[in-house]
């Protein structure tokens, strides 16, 4: 959802064309479809979410009243909600770090001058096409305690394995499946980042006798840091929001809410518990999280542009 | 001259790690591919086979025809059609409206231009997941629940494609616009004859990204579709697993393969444009 460095109104591309066409009606007509959809399906519902976060229905669903920040204070006083927030942090940080580390390792190796580098690249890029929910189903086939190859092997080796009953194992499963799906996306960006590092810098270091490991930590890693930071934010957004499919297909937030993330809880409260006030308050909190991450992103890019 | 970087000191180690990486992604696919060619009993007993069996045809025909018994009589064929309609409509729809709005913002000066641009830009901060229920309410008030329109239209507006086109349009030389004006070509003619052909690569890249995005949607279709006619294949497959008591694992596996194939094919066949487009703005 976020843009790579260098993009956006604050970025380097904030230029204007010198020569333009005259007219007002035509550009408005061209803008109309996108603006209409944006207003109807973005601003209107986002406004609704904010508004209904301050409302509450009585037990019979007849009267709706304004309750101020009560939905928010109830949420923040709810130990289960705080636990869910903590789960989300553990989950998101693990997914981001795991997939970034693996992608960086594979990208650095696939960028070397070796035979078949292009083939490796293709074989590591295609998993981009896999849906998060499909990734989860693939992991079920591997780790299901009865049907899965590795799940059965674990149990036969005397290690009791059942992610449907054990909360820790369930968390491990959703982290692995969600990270697995994201590696190829990170791989593509790391590879592009590596290819933009001038070869002359690396050659100079090599002539000075710097070994590959040293070259990586003193030159490649720092030069990749804008890409890494951009990907960190993208991966956090992915882990927060787009992993809904992974969790729904694998654990449905269970067992005993041990894999419930903030987005999953917002869904359950709205869809199953029909508590729209609470669900809207959660939507507003999530919006603040995205806005926060986006602002950090642009702050960082602006600094990078100015140095 | 040979680069002093040369080939790595221990090429076999590089190869070994890369091959391990490739296997990490290919192995689960192999398992599901093989599993989809065995009968339900073999999988159900937990004898996970590593080599293909003889029930492939049967499983795929069953999946496409009657589907899984868990979802009484809902075949995967129609689900694939629904997913295809959704992915194509989201990809093409987004490209068309983003192209048009970016053209308006870049090639004209009119009152409210920056306001319009910021209104579009700010949608970056409102992914569908954070405004699910209010958006669902709007769709249901408009009577669009369980329709293609309800499934597709709310996903069509996004800042990403508009920003990409805007970025690209800003790089088109001013001389092109001046030449077109001198030849008496209006803005629509310029759009059609100059800007559109120049944008082909960007469009191809966006198509891949957006097709995969549309095909892989989960939360939104789960909410907006309650009837079988508009069920997409990813959701249908997860529903087939059901309570696990009587899951027909071989059919789920065949469905899994069918749900993977189209987006993987699009990415692999259009890899060149896709990688360029995804990382374009990194420069």
Interface residues (C-beta under 8 A of the other chain):
Chain A: X1 X2 X3 X4 X5 X6 X7 X8 X9 X13 X15 X17 X18 X19 X20 X21 X22 X23 X24 X26 X27 X28 X30 X31 X33 X34 X35 X37 X38 X39 X40 X41 X42 X43 X44 X45 X46 X47 X48 X49 X52 X102 X105 X106 X109 X110 X112 X113 X114 X115 X116 X120 X122 X123 X124 X125 X126 X127 X128 X129 X130 X131 X132 X133 X134 X136 X137 X138 X139 X140 X141 X142 X146 X147 X148 X149 X152 X180 X183 X184 X188 X189 X192 X193 X196 X199 X202 X203 X206 X207 X212 X227 X237 X241 X242 X244 X245 X248 X249 X263 X266 X267 X270 X271 X276 X279 X280 X283 X286 X287 X290 X291 X294
Chain B: X3 X4 X5 X6 X7 X8 X9 X11 X14 X15 X17 X18 X21 X22 X24 X25 X26 X28 X29 X31 X32 X35 X43 X44 X46 X48 X97 X98 X100 X101 X103 X104 X105 X106 X107 X108 X109 X110 X111 X113 X116 X117 X118 X119 X120 X121 X123 X124 X125 X126 X127 X129 X130 X131 X132 X133 X134 X135 X137 X138 X139 X153 X154 X156 X157 X158 X160 X162 X163 X164 X166 X167 X169 X170 X174 X177 X178 X181 X186 X187 X188 X190 X212 X215 X216 X218 X219 X222 X223 X234 X235 X237 X238 X241 X249 X252 X253 X256 X259 X260 X263 X264 X266 X267 X268 X271 X275 X278 X279 X281 X282 X283
